[in-house]
Amino acid sequence: MHWSETGVEERAFALECFGRSVPGVLWMPANEPGPFSLVLAGHGFTMNKHTLYPLTLPRDLVVDFRLAVAAIDVPGHGERQPDRGRDAPACEGAWRDHWQAHGAKEIAEELRATLDELQRLPEIGRAAVGYWGLSLGTQYGVGFLAEEPRVVAAVLGLSGLPDPGPRIAAYAAKVDCPVFFIQQLDDEVASLDRSNALFERLASKEKILRSNPGRHMAVPSATFEDAYRFLAERLRR
């Protein structure tokens, strides 16, 4: 998505990580020197780096909170889909095969490589780093957060235990940064019991559970706004 609002710069990038080509995108305030605190964002299943949840995430964080946001396509999604996404069953199969073989390991490598690359930019530098990832973004995100001390706060949720591994439990037990966790009480993808199990497994001393009525994709805008503030406050400390 290309934002029409002035003041938001969108910059595409690609990096090589252990022989894999990883496409990504960076959004940040335009015509400002920075450095800007950075939020790495993980997209959901069948989505991509340009269709984050909520879709307005880059605009909201850049315009309202003066943060930079970056996202990459995970295997089987976006520019990394077989046949560029024309064969939907093949895309889903590619992702499931990758998850069974690698879990979150390769995505954690790619997110670390992305962070390394972006921190070389003068607009980012060594400013604080956060993470935002719901649903599939949580499944991959906990693997990244478990081994990445540069992340000072994260927004997770719409996911649970057990996962298609099952590996998330081991990762979650190593996540110790502050976490804002979003849960939908009528979630048809991650049941309440599974969601609670994942939240309890997180090792973070500071963690907030925000529960809302509704299904998987019906998170209220007020919850997103509170999650934005949670991240922004901790990235500015």
GULUMSE-560099 format. One record per residue: residue in one letter; x, y, z of N, C-alpha, C in turn. Coordinates in steps of 0.05 Angstrom, whole numbers, padded with zeros to 5 digits, always signed. Example, Ala and Ser with C-alpha at 12.3 -4.5 7.8 and 13.67 -1.06 7.14 Angstrom:
# GULUMSE-560099
A+00264-00114+00156+00246-00090+00156+00264-00066+00156/S+00257-00045+00142+00273-00021+00143+00258+00001+00157/
END
This chain:
# GULUMSE-560099
M+00017-00024+00000+00000+00000+00000+00018+00025+00000/H+00011+00044-00017+00025+00069-00018+00008+00090-00005/W+00016+00101+00018+00000+00120+00032-00001+00146+00017/S-00025+00158+00016-00029+00183+00002-00021+00207+00019/E-00020+00202+00046-00014+00224+00064+00014+00234+00059/T+00017+00260+00058+00044+00271+00058+00056+00267+00086/G+00081+00265+00087+00095+00261+00113+00102+00232+00118/V+00094+00213+00101+00101+00185+00105+00118+00176+00081/E+00142+00168+00086+00159+00158+00065+00159+00127+00065/E+00154+00115+00042+00155+00086+00039+00179+00078+00022/R+00195+00060+00033+00220+00053+00020+00222+00022+00018/A+00221+00011-00006+00224-00018-00010+00253-00025-00007/F+00258-00050+00002+00285-00060+00004+00285-00090+00000/A+00308-00101-00004+00311-00130-00007+00338-00137+00005/L+00340-00160+00018+00365-00168+00030+00369-00198+00025/E+00394-00206+00026+00401-00234+00024+00407-00245+00052/C+00395-00268+00058+00399-00280+00085+00403-00310+00081/F+00428-00319+00085+00434-00347+00081+00425-00358+00055/G+00428-00342+00034+00421-00351+00007+00392-00346+00000/R+00376-00335+00018+00348-00330+00013+00344-00300+00007/S+00329-00294-00013+00322-00266-00019+00298-00258-00004/V+00300-00237+00012+00279-00229+00030+00270-00200+00023/P+00245-00197+00012+00236-00170+00005+00222-00157+00029/G+00226-00131+00032+00214-00117+00054+00206-00089+00047/V+00195-00075+00066+00187-00047+00062+00191-00032+00089/L+00199-00007+00087+00204+00010+00110+00187+00035+00106/W+00172+00042+00127+00157+00068+00128+00169+00085+00150/M+00171+00111+00145+00181+00129+00166+00173+00158+00160/P+00175+00175+00179+00168+00203+00174+00186+00214+00151/A+00173+00228+00133+00188+00239+00110+00200+00266+00117/N+00222+00272+00105+00235+00299+00108+00242+00306+00136/E+00248+00285+00152+00257+00289+00179+00283+00272+00183/P+00302+00282+00198+00328+00269+00199+00329+00244+00216/G+00311+00241+00235+00312+00218+00253+00335+00222+00273/P+00345+00201+00287+00336+00173+00283+00308+00168+00295/F+00294+00149+00283+00268+00141+00292+00269+00114+00305/S+00255+00111+00327+00251+00084+00339+00236+00067+00318/L+00243+00041+00318+00234+00023+00296+00215+00002+00307/V+00193-00003+00294+00175-00026+00300+00177-00045+00277/L+00187-00070+00282+00186-00091+00263+00158-00104+00264/A+00145-00107+00241+00117-00117+00241+00116-00143+00226/G+00103-00163+00238+00098-00189+00226+00070-00191+00216/H+00066-00199+00191+00039-00201+00180+00026-00227+00186/G+00000-00229+00180-00016-00253+00186-00016-00273+00163/F-00028-00296+00168-00030-00317+00148-00047-00307+00124/T-00037-00313+00100-00048-00305+00074-00044-00275+00069/M-00032-00260+00087-00027-00232+00083+00002-00228+00074/N+00011-00203+00074+00039-00198+00065+00048-00172+00078/K+00072-00163+00071+00084-00140+00084+00068-00114+00079/H+00051-00113+00059+00035-00090+00054+00007-00092+00065/T+00000-00116+00076-00027-00120+00087-00025-00129+00116/L-00014-00111+00132-00011-00117+00161-00038-00115+00174/Y-00040-00125+00199-00065-00122+00214-00060-00106+00239/P-00072-00082+00242-00091-00070+00223-00077-00059+00199/L-00092-00056+00177-00080-00046+00152-00068-00019+00155/T-00078-00003+00173-00069+00024+00177-00044+00026+00196/L-00033+00004+00204-00012+00004+00224+00011+00023+00216/P+00023+00021+00192+00045+00039+00186+00037+00068+00188/R+00014+00076+00177+00006+00104+00178+00002+00112+00207/D-00012+00096+00223-00017+00103+00250+00008+00108+00266/L+00027+00090+00264+00051+00092+00280+00070+00114+00270/V+00071+00118+00244+00088+00138+00232+00077+00166+00237/V+00051+00170+00230+00039+00197+00232+00034+00205+00261/D+00022+00187+00276+00013+00194+00303+00035+00192+00324/F+00054+00174+00320+00074+00170+00340+00103+00174+00331/R+00107+00182+00306+00134+00189+00296+00153+00165+00298/L+00143+00141+00293+00159+00117+00293+00164+00108+00265/A+00184+00092+00260+00188+00078+00235+00177+00050+00238/V+00167+00039+00215+00156+00012+00215+00168-00003+00191/A+00175-00029+00196+00186-00045+00174+00173-00073+00175/A+00170-00084+00151+00158-00111+00150+00171-00126+00127/I+00173-00153+00129+00182-00170+00108+00161-00190+00101/D+00163-00202+00077+00146-00224+00069+00158-00250+00081/V+00141-00266+00094+00151-00292+00104+00146-00313+00082/P+00160-00336+00084+00157-00356+00062+00128-00363+00056/G+00122-00366+00030+00096-00373+00022+00076-00350+00021/H+00086-00325+00024+00069-00302+00025+00081-00279+00009/G+00064-00261-00001+00073-00238-00016+00090-00245-00040/E+00113-00232-00042+00131-00237-00064+00145-00264-00062/R+00141-00279-00040+00153-00305-00037+00133-00328-00041/Q+00110-00321-00053+00090-00342-00059+00097-00357-00084/P+00092-00383-00085+00095-00398-00110+00076-00386-00132/D+00086-00383-00156+00070-00373-00178+00059-00345-00172/R+00073-00330-00154+00064-00303-00147+00036-00303-00136/G+00028-00325-00123+00002-00326-00110-00021-00334-00126/R-00017-00342-00151-00040-00349-00168-00053-00376-00159/D-00037-00393-00147-00047-00419-00138-00049-00419-00107/A-00073-00412-00097-00076-00409-00068-00069-00434-00052/P-00079-00458-00061-00071-00482-00046-00041-00487-00045/A-00027-00480-00067+00002-00484-00068+00015-00465-00048/C+00004-00440-00046+00015-00421-00027+00012-00431+00002/E-00012-00441+00008-00016-00451+00036+00002-00475+00041/G+00005-00492+00021+00022-00516+00025+00051-00508+00028/A+00060-00488+00014+00088-00479+00016+00093-00468+00044/W+00074-00453+00055+00079-00443+00082+00079-00466+00103/R+00059-00484+00100+00058-00506+00120+00083-00524+00119/D+00092-00529+00095+00117-00545+00092+00140-00531+00105/H+00142-00505+00101+00164-00490+00113+00162-00490+00143/W+00138-00486+00154+00135-00486+00183+00143-00513+00195/Q+00134-00535+00183+00140-00561+00193+00170-00566+00193/A+00184-00556+00172+00213-00560+00170+00229-00542+00187/H+00220-00517+00190+00238-00497+00203+00225-00482+00226/G+00199-00484+00230+00186-00468+00251+00192-00439+00247/A+00200-00425+00269+00206-00397+00268+00236-00391+00264/K+00252-00412+00261+00281-00408+00261+00290-00390+00238/E+00281-00396+00213+00291-00381+00190+00279-00352+00191/I+00255-00349+00200+00243-00323+00201+00258-00306+00222/A+00265-00318+00244+00281-00304+00264+00307-00294+00252/E+00320-00311+00236+00345-00303+00223+00340-00280+00205/E+00318-00280+00190+00312-00259+00171+00305-00233+00185/L+00290-00235+00207+00284-00211+00222+00309-00199+00234/R+00327-00215+00244+00352-00204+00255+00368-00191+00233/A+00369-00204+00209+00384-00192+00187+00371-00166+00178/T+00344-00165+00179+00330-00140+00172+00337-00118+00192/L+00337-00125+00217+00344-00105+00238+00373-00096+00235/D+00391-00114+00230+00419-00107+00225+00421-00087+00202/E+00407-00093+00180+00409-00076+00157+00397-00048+00162/L+00374-00047+00174+00360-00022+00179+00375-00004+00199/Q+00389-00017+00218+00403-00001+00238+00428+00012+00226/R+00435+00004+00202+00457+00018+00188+00448+00044+00176/L+00422+00048+00173+00412+00073+00162+00414+00096+00183/P+00422+00119+00175+00423+00142+00194+00395+00149+00205/E+00374+00143+00190+00347+00149+00199+00338+00131+00222/I+00352+00108+00225+00345+00088+00246+00367+00087+00267/G+00391+00080+00259+00413+00078+00277+00408+00059+00300/R+00415+00067+00324+00412+00050+00348+00388+00059+00365/A+00368+00071+00352+00344+00078+00366+00330+00052+00376/A+00311+00055+00395+00297+00033+00407+00282+00017+00386/V+00278-00009+00391+00265-00027+00373+00241-00041+00387/G+00218-00043+00373+00195-00057+00383+00187-00078+00362/Y+00167-00095+00370+00157-00115+00351+00126-00115+00353/W+00114-00118+00329+00084-00120+00328+00078-00144+00310/G+00064-00164+00321+00057-00187+00304+00033-00202+00316/L+00011-00204+00301-00012-00218+00311-00017-00243+00294/S-00030-00263+00306-00036-00288+00292-00010-00301+00282/L-00006-00305+00256+00019-00316+00246+00043-00299+00255/G+00039-00272+00257+00060-00255+00266+00069-00261+00294/T+00051-00272+00310+00059-00281+00337+00074-00307+00336/Q+00065-00326+00319+00078-00352+00317+00107-00349+00309/Y+00112-00331+00289+00139-00326+00281+00153-00307+00301/G+00138-00288+00312+00151-00268+00329+00163-00279+00354/V+00150-00298+00367+00162-00308+00392+00189-00321+00388/G+00193-00334+00365+00219-00345+00359+00240-00324+00356/F+00233-00302+00344+00251-00279+00341+00256-00266+00368/L+00235-00260+00383+00238-00247+00409+00254-00263+00429/A+00252-00289+00427+00266-00306+00447+00296-00303+00446/E+00307-00294+00423+00336-00292+00420+00345-00264+00413/E+00328-00244+00414+00335-00217+00405+00333-00197+00427/P+00355-00190+00440+00354-00171+00463+00350-00142+00455/R+00352-00136+00429+00349-00108+00421+00319-00099+00422/V+00301-00117+00422+00272-00110+00423+00264-00104+00452/V+00254-00080+00457+00248-00072+00484+00218-00075+00491/A+00201-00080+00472+00172-00084+00477+00159-00097+00453/A+00137-00111+00458+00123-00125+00435+00093-00125+00439/V+00079-00126+00417+00050-00130+00416+00046-00157+00402/L+00033-00176+00416+00028-00203+00406-00001-00209+00411/G-00010-00233+00400-00037-00242+00405-00050-00256+00382/L-00076-00262+00385-00091-00277+00365-00078-00303+00357/S-00065-00315+00376-00051-00340+00372-00051-00355+00399/G-00042-00381+00398-00043-00396+00423-00027-00421+00421/L-00029-00438+00442-00015-00463+00444-00037-00485+00443/P-00031-00509+00432-00006-00515+00418-00007-00504+00389/D+00016-00502+00377+00018-00492+00350+00025-00514+00331/P+00028-00509+00305+00034-00530+00286+00062-00540+00288/G+00073-00543+00311+00101-00552+00314+00104-00577+00331/P+00098-00576+00357+00093-00551+00371+00119-00540+00382/R+00124-00514+00376+00150-00502+00384+00146-00476+00399/I+00123-00464+00397+00119-00437+00408+00123-00437+00438/A+00116-00458+00452+00118-00458+00481+00147-00454+00490/A+00166-00467+00476+00194-00464+00483+00204-00436+00478/Y+00195-00424+00455+00203-00397+00449+00191-00378+00470/A+00165-00381+00475+00151-00362+00493+00164-00361+00520/A+00174-00383+00530+00187-00384+00556+00212-00367+00558/K+00222-00358+00535+00247-00342+00534+00241-00313+00527/V+00215-00306+00522+00208-00279+00516+00205-00263+00542/D+00223-00244+00547+00222-00229+00573+00218-00199+00570/C+00214-00189+00546+00208-00160+00543+00179-00155+00550/P+00172-00130+00556+00144-00123+00561+00126-00130+00537/V+00103-00142+00543+00085-00151+00522+00056-00141+00526/F+00044-00131+00505+00015-00125+00504+00003-00147+00488/F-00015-00164+00500-00025-00188+00487-00055-00184+00481/I-00062-00187+00456-00090-00183+00447-00104-00210+00443/Q-00128-00212+00455-00143-00237+00455-00172-00232+00448/Q-00183-00248+00429-00211-00246+00422-00226-00269+00435/L-00247-00263+00450-00261-00284+00465-00276-00304+00448/D-00283-00296+00424-00297-00314+00406-00280-00322+00382/D-00254-00322+00386-00235-00328+00364-00238-00356+00354/E-00244-00358+00328-00248-00384+00315-00221-00397+00306/V-00199-00382+00308-00173-00392+00300-00157-00401+00325/A-00155-00383+00345-00141-00389+00369-00161-00388+00392/S-00169-00412+00403-00189-00413+00424-00179-00399+00449/L-00198-00393+00466-00192-00379+00491-00172-00394+00508/D-00176-00421+00510-00157-00437+00526-00129-00436+00515/R-00127-00438+00488-00101-00438+00475-00088-00411+00478/S-00104-00390+00475-00093-00363+00478-00083-00358+00506/N-00099-00365+00526-00090-00362+00554-00065-00377+00560/A-00062-00401+00548-00038-00417+00553-00013-00404+00542/L-00016-00391+00519+00007-00377+00508+00014-00352+00525/F-00006-00337+00533-00001-00314+00549+00013-00322+00575/E+00004-00342+00588+00016-00351+00613+00044-00361+00609/R+00050-00371+00586+00077-00382+00581+00098-00360+00577/L+00089-00337+00568+00109-00315+00564+00123-00309+00590/A+00149-00306+00589+00165-00301+00613+00166-00272+00621/S+00154-00254+00606+00155-00226+00612+00145-00219+00640/K+00160-00202+00654+00150-00193+00680+00128-00172+00677/E+00129-00158+00655+00108-00138+00649+00093-00148+00625/K+00068-00156+00629+00052-00165+00606+00023-00158+00612/I+00010-00148+00592-00018-00139+00593-00035-00156+00575/L-00057-00167+00586-00076-00183+00570-00101-00166+00565/R-00106-00161+00539-00129-00145+00531-00149-00165+00517/S-00171-00170+00530-00191-00188+00519-00215-00173+00509/N-00224-00181+00485-00247-00167+00472-00267-00188+00463/P-00293-00182+00463-00312-00200+00450-00308-00199+00420/G-00315-00220+00407-00313-00220+00377-00295-00242+00367/R-00296-00244+00340-00280-00264+00326-00252-00255+00320/H-00237-00272+00306-00208-00269+00302-00201-00241+00291/M-00216-00232+00271-00209-00207+00257-00226-00184+00266/A-00237-00185+00290-00255-00164+00299-00244-00148+00323/V-00218-00144+00323-00205-00129+00345-00215-00100+00344/P-00225-00089+00366-00234-00061+00366-00212-00042+00362/S-00218-00020+00349-00197+00001+00343-00186+00012+00369/A-00202+00013+00390-00191+00023+00416-00169+00006+00427/T-00170-00020+00422-00149-00038+00431-00124-00033+00415/F-00126-00029+00389-00102-00022+00373-00090+00004+00383/E-00106+00023+00389-00096+00049+00398-00081+00046+00424/D-00092+00030+00443-00078+00025+00468-00051+00010+00463/A-00051-00008+00444-00027-00023+00438-00006-00005+00426/Y-00015+00014+00409+00004+00034+00398+00017+00049+00420/R+00001+00059+00439+00012+00075+00461+00031+00059+00478/F+00024+00034+00483+00041+00016+00498+00069+00014+00485/L+00070+00010+00459+00095+00009+00445+00110+00035+00446/A+00096+00056+00439+00109+00083+00437+00121+00091+00463/E+00106+00087+00485+00116+00095+00511+00142+00080+00518/R+00144+00055+00512+00167+00039+00520+00191+00044+00500/L+00185+00051+00476+00206+00057+00457+00218+00084+00462/R+00205+00101+00477+00215+00128+00483+00228+00130+00510/R+00228+00109+00525+00240+00110+00552+00271+00112+00550/
END
